[in-house]
Amino acid sequence: MGKLTIGCFSSLVGSLSLDFAVKLANTAIKKGHTVDFWVSGNATMLSKKGQRAFKDYSALMKIVQEMTATGKFQITACEACAEARGYHKEDTLEGFKRHSMDWYLASSFSADRVLHIGGD
């Protein structure tokens, strides 16, 4: 199986690009692929500690934790995007990495396929 790098460039509230990208990553892992997942822009909110799941509201932490547990998934938040939104290193959930854009570029170069999702 191959390596897939997904970059999610989520925009303002109401964008479903993050939901779609997470579900796509989960499907790829279930098919045996490994996935490097990059979140930037407003998608960095996924890395923030203290989130609560509400009924009928998108909550992706459970599926992200399940994917991370497989050992075939790593998720990284854009450090600059997180800092700009007030999400500091100590606010970052366990299992998330924080790096600059060079991490995403390096992952893209070593991937079999790269998908950029969002940026609308």
Disulfide bonds with the S-S distance in Angstrom:
none
